[in-house]
Amino acid sequence: MAANGKILVFVDLPGGELDETGRGLLSWGGRLAGILDARWGTATLREPGVEPLTSLAAYGVPAVTVVAEGESLLDTPAHLGKTLARLAADERAAVTVLPHNDLGSTLAPVIAATLDAALLTEVVSVRRDGDALRLSRHALGVRVDETKVWDGSRPLVITVPVRNLSQVLMPTVRPSTPNLTLWHPVTKPEGATPRVSERIPPDPQTVDLMEAEVIFSAGKGCDQGTFDQLAELCRLLNVSFGVTRPVYDLGWTGFERMVGQTGRTVTPRLYLALGISGSMHHVGGIKDSRRIVSINSDAKAPIFANSDEGFVADLKEVLPRLLDRAKAAVGGTP
């Protein structure tokens, strides 16, 4: 099956550097290649510098394909997806792997449709079963496991949740000397390609929560006073502000600030849950966050089971202290 094809791992190099998501995806792709006993390599939109190339070598990457002028396509996901599909076809990729973040989840269906490939998103585990591959994903938050079987008859495109990526370098991985190739698409994307003249950094106070790096969220454990204090804390630290459904229902903020399966599904590198009990619908909307930290006065709150770190505390005591620390850090007076 896939032993006759290649595992192609798409690794973005934001700012020309290999970030935590990229390292985790390399580790995941290398393990998948071992499970399938297949060749593998990476595709990037930027030529890696000395340090990123060293990191790629440390993860045992045998081949790196750089898409010529690929970075210019970042603002046109449809064109970028079709370009990556042509690359996957040229490299005879049996499996194309992307992170399940804002970019990867947008590109994956475009690549799959262009290649007429099978598509499975948010894959959390894989195992070989004879000549087939079993891929599992979570459904309904983390309460149900859904398993699909891929027999290799068609190409496969998968995304992996960022939260499930580990950048730990396994001792069994042998460093490599990656073969660097510059790939030029044979044909250009159809239609005029927009050109970006300037990029404006996002404002955490107004950015869509789906793209926020850090989110502090208020739950029904917040009263009007602690809610206002949390909003002030977010302004001082310049981080994004979110709420749960019960808080939105109180009319304290707009729908665009609501986090959960009925609101925004978010993937920040840090999600701070304050006074949030942790319903299934809310957890389903934050489960791919890189790190979840919770503060709740109820030691039995379900949110703690879904958190990387939790504290049992009264928000009326915690928030004033956090505000004092934040004011001191930004040069104000506690």
Secondary structure, DSSP 8 states (H G I E B T S, - for coil): -GGGSEEEEE---GGGS--HHHHHHHHHHHHHHHHHT-EEEEEESS---HHHHHHHHHTT--EEEEETTGGGGTT-HHHHHHHHHHHHHHTTEEEEEEEESHHHHHHHHHHHHHHT-EEE-SEEEEEEETTEEEEEEEETTTTEEEEEEE-SSS-EEEEEEGGG------TT------EEEEE--SS--SS------------TTTS-GGG-SEEEEE-TT--HHHHHHHHHHHHHHT-EEEE-HHHHHTTSS-GGGBBSTTSB----SEEEEES----HHHHHHHTT-S-EEEEES-TT-GGGGG-SEEEE--HHHHHHHHHHHHHHHTT---
